[in-house]
Amino acid sequence: MVSPAKTIMSKMTTSPSLSVTKRAKVSAAKKKPTSQNGARVGDGWQAEKSALTRRAILEAAVRCLVNEGYNKTTTAMIAAEAGVSRGAMMHHFSARAEVIKVVIAFLHERRLEEYRQLMGAKNISTKITRADVRRSVEAAWEYHNLPSFVAYQELVSAARTDDELGEVIEEFEKEFEKQFLLTAKTVFPQWRGVKSLQAAHDLVHFAMHGMATTYRCSKRKKRAESIIDLVTDQLVSIYKLES
């Protein structure tokens, strides 16, 4: 039986990642569309335009989820936010459920790429210091406050009582967790010999995740700094004992 996640990915005629837009542009260049009355024509240009429109819709859907929440996000709202007609919206996504499912795949790729970029930019030294560890925890905190995280949490919350949505989320979540840990091993090769790597990774993820969802707590920034220090100390202890 094909999983819901694989079905969604296979139905995506154009992948929502940025690389797809680049591929569309390359394809358009190869087609060398001619000009009629100053307007570009040709199959290549149409493919590029379609990919750009699709991406604009997905980007708009994410913004709607962040700013308005899952329940208030409608296809009409997404179309207006994307600056496309209702007809263009319906051409790419015939129903709200369809666009939401593809947004999950879109966020899946974006969240992994954002994590790789944030962690890869920290330039952790071969001999890990406490400062190195704290920078990585700070990056994890930054990651859990990105719009992509907020949008995804809106979907996760809705999936609690929506079985169909929950089934899709569950499939992508399994793949995300696998890729998330793999990325951590790649970015921090010094940790590969640590027996408690999975637990250490979960400690960071769950602590940052929990803090990120407490939007209304008082003195959030100050309390977050204390938790970051606490998590850093725990990771340093684990590394010293097991590396």
C-alpha positions as CSV (number, residue, x, y, z in Angstrom):
1,M,0.0,0.0,0.0
2,V,1.4,3.4,-1.0
3,S,1.7,5.8,1.9
4,P,-0.2,9.1,1.8
5,A,3.1,11.1,1.9
6,K,4.5,9.2,-1.2
7,T,1.2,9.7,-3.0
8,I,1.3,13.5,-2.5
9,M,4.9,13.7,-3.6
10,S,4.3,11.6,-6.7
11,K,1.3,13.8,-7.7
12,M,3.2,17.0,-7.4
13,T,3.8,17.9,-11.0
14,T,6.3,20.5,-9.9
15,S,8.1,20.1,-6.7
16,P,7.6,23.0,-4.3
17,S,11.3,23.4,-3.6
18,L,13.3,26.3,-5.0
19,S,15.4,23.9,-7.2
20,V,12.2,23.2,-9.2
21,T,11.8,26.9,-10.1
22,K,15.4,26.8,-11.2
23,R,14.8,23.8,-13.3
24,A,11.8,25.5,-14.9
25,K,14.0,28.4,-15.8
26,V,16.6,26.2,-17.4
27,S,13.9,24.4,-19.3
28,A,12.5,27.7,-20.5
29,A,16.0,28.8,-21.6
30,K,16.4,25.7,-23.7
31,K,13.1,26.3,-25.4
32,K,14.2,29.8,-26.4
33,P,10.7,31.2,-26.5
34,T,10.1,33.9,-29.1
35,S,8.3,37.2,-28.6
36,Q,5.0,38.3,-29.9
37,N,4.2,42.0,-29.5
38,G,6.7,42.1,-26.6
39,A,5.2,39.1,-24.8
40,R,7.1,35.9,-24.2
41,V,5.6,32.7,-25.7
42,G,6.4,29.0,-25.8
43,D,6.0,25.9,-23.7
44,G,9.2,26.6,-21.7
45,W,7.8,30.0,-20.6
46,Q,4.5,28.5,-19.7
47,A,6.2,25.8,-17.6
48,E,8.2,28.5,-15.8
49,K,5.1,30.6,-15.2
50,S,3.2,27.7,-13.8
51,A,6.0,26.7,-11.4
52,L,6.3,30.3,-10.2
53,T,2.5,30.6,-9.7
54,R,2.4,27.3,-7.8
55,R,5.3,28.4,-5.6
56,A,3.6,31.7,-4.9
57,I,0.5,29.9,-3.8
58,L,2.4,27.6,-1.4
59,E,4.4,30.6,0.0
60,A,1.1,32.4,0.5
61,A,-0.5,29.4,2.2
62,V,2.3,29.3,4.7
63,R,1.9,33.0,5.5
64,C,-1.8,32.6,5.9
65,L,-1.2,29.7,8.4
66,V,1.2,31.8,10.4
67,N,-0.9,35.0,10.4
68,E,-4.5,33.7,10.5
69,G,-4.2,30.1,11.7
70,Y,-5.4,26.8,10.2
71,N,-9.1,27.3,10.7
72,K,-9.3,30.7,9.1
73,T,-7.1,29.8,6.1
74,T,-9.3,29.4,3.0
75,T,-8.5,29.0,-0.7
76,A,-9.8,32.5,-1.4
77,M,-7.6,33.9,1.3
78,I,-4.5,32.1,-0.1
79,A,-5.3,33.2,-3.6
80,A,-5.6,36.8,-2.5
81,E,-2.4,36.6,-0.5
82,A,-0.6,35.1,-3.5
83,G,-2.0,37.7,-5.8
84,V,-3.5,35.2,-8.2
85,S,-7.0,34.8,-9.6
86,R,-9.4,32.2,-8.2
87,G,-9.2,30.5,-11.5
88,A,-5.4,30.2,-11.3
89,M,-5.8,28.9,-7.8
90,M,-8.3,26.2,-8.8
91,H,-6.1,25.2,-11.8
92,H,-3.3,24.2,-9.4
93,F,-5.4,23.1,-6.4
94,S,-9.0,22.2,-6.7
95,A,-9.8,22.2,-3.0
96,R,-8.5,23.4,0.4
97,A,-7.6,19.9,1.5
98,E,-5.4,19.5,-1.6
99,V,-3.4,22.6,-1.1
100,I,-2.9,21.9,2.6
101,K,-1.5,18.4,1.9
102,V,1.0,19.9,-0.6
103,V,1.9,22.6,1.9
104,I,2.9,19.8,4.3
105,A,5.3,18.5,1.7
106,F,6.6,22.0,1.0
107,L,7.2,22.6,4.7
108,H,8.9,19.2,5.0
109,E,11.6,20.2,2.5
110,R,11.9,23.8,3.8
111,R,12.3,22.9,7.4
112,L,15.1,20.4,6.7
113,E,16.9,22.9,4.5
114,E,16.6,25.7,7.1
115,Y,17.9,23.4,9.8
116,R,20.9,22.4,7.6
117,Q,21.6,26.1,6.8
118,L,21.4,27.2,10.4
119,M,23.5,24.5,11.9
120,G,26.0,24.4,9.0
121,A,26.7,28.1,9.5
122,K,28.0,27.6,13.1
123,N,31.4,26.3,12.1
124,I,31.8,24.0,15.0
125,S,35.5,23.3,15.8
126,T,36.9,19.8,15.7
127,K,37.4,19.9,19.5
128,I,34.0,20.9,20.8
129,T,33.8,23.7,23.4
130,R,30.9,24.8,25.6
131,A,30.7,27.9,23.4
132,D,30.3,25.6,20.3
133,V,27.5,23.6,22.0
134,R,25.7,26.8,23.1
135,R,25.8,28.2,19.6
136,S,24.2,25.0,18.3
137,V,21.5,25.2,20.9
138,E,20.8,28.8,20.1
139,A,20.6,27.9,16.4
140,A,18.0,25.2,17.4
141,W,16.0,27.8,19.3
142,E,16.2,30.1,16.3
143,Y,15.0,27.3,14.1
144,H,12.0,26.6,16.3
145,N,10.9,30.2,15.9
146,L,10.9,30.4,12.1
147,P,7.6,30.9,10.2
148,S,7.9,27.4,8.8
149,F,7.8,26.0,12.4
150,V,4.8,28.1,13.3
151,A,2.9,27.1,10.1
152,Y,3.7,23.4,10.6
153,Q,2.5,23.6,14.2
154,E,-0.8,24.9,13.0
155,L,-1.2,21.8,10.8
156,V,0.0,19.5,13.6
157,S,-2.6,20.9,16.0
158,A,-5.4,20.5,13.4
159,A,-4.3,16.9,12.7
160,R,-5.1,15.9,16.3
161,T,-8.8,15.8,15.4
162,D,-8.5,15.4,11.6
163,D,-7.7,11.8,10.8
164,E,-7.0,12.3,7.1
165,L,-4.6,15.2,7.8
166,G,-3.1,13.3,10.7
167,E,-2.3,10.3,8.5
168,V,-0.4,12.6,6.1
169,I,1.4,14.4,8.9
170,E,2.5,11.2,10.5
171,E,4.1,9.9,7.3
172,F,6.1,13.1,6.8
173,E,7.0,13.3,10.5
174,K,8.6,9.9,10.4
175,E,10.7,10.9,7.4
176,F,11.5,14.2,8.9
177,E,12.8,12.7,12.2
178,K,15.0,10.4,10.2
179,Q,16.4,13.2,8.1
180,F,16.7,15.5,11.1
181,L,19.0,13.2,13.0
182,L,21.0,12.4,9.9
183,T,21.6,16.1,9.3
184,A,22.7,16.4,13.0
185,K,25.2,13.6,12.5
186,T,26.5,15.2,9.3
187,V,26.8,18.7,10.8
188,F,28.3,17.4,14.0
189,P,30.5,14.4,13.1
190,Q,32.2,14.8,16.5
191,W,29.0,13.4,18.1
192,R,28.9,10.2,16.1
193,G,30.7,8.2,18.8
194,V,28.4,9.4,21.5
195,K,26.1,6.5,22.6
196,S,23.4,8.8,23.8
197,L,23.3,10.8,20.6
198,Q,19.6,10.1,20.0
199,A,18.7,11.2,23.5
200,A,20.9,14.3,23.3
201,H,19.3,15.2,20.0
202,D,15.8,14.6,21.5
203,L,16.7,16.7,24.5
204,V,17.4,19.7,22.3
205,H,14.5,19.2,20.0
206,F,11.9,18.6,22.7
207,A,13.1,21.5,24.9
208,M,13.2,24.0,22.1
209,H,9.9,22.7,20.7
210,G,8.2,23.1,24.1
211,M,9.5,26.6,24.6
212,A,8.5,27.6,21.1
213,T,4.9,26.7,21.6
214,T,4.5,28.7,24.8
215,Y,3.8,31.9,22.9
216,R,1.9,33.6,25.8
217,C,4.3,32.9,28.7
218,S,5.7,35.8,30.7
219,K,9.4,36.8,30.4
220,R,9.7,34.3,27.5
221,K,13.1,35.6,26.2
222,K,14.7,35.6,29.7
223,R,13.4,32.1,30.5
224,A,14.4,30.8,27.2
225,E,18.0,31.9,27.8
226,S,18.0,30.0,31.1
227,I,16.8,26.8,29.4
228,I,19.4,27.2,26.6
229,D,22.1,27.4,29.3
230,L,20.7,24.3,31.1
231,V,20.4,22.3,27.9
232,T,24.0,23.3,26.9
233,D,25.3,22.1,30.3
234,Q,23.6,18.8,29.9
235,L,25.0,18.3,26.4
236,V,28.5,19.2,27.5
237,S,28.2,16.6,30.3
238,I,27.0,13.9,27.9
239,Y,29.8,14.7,25.4
240,K,32.5,14.6,28.0
241,L,31.3,11.3,29.5
242,E,30.7,9.4,26.2
243,S,33.0,10.8,23.6
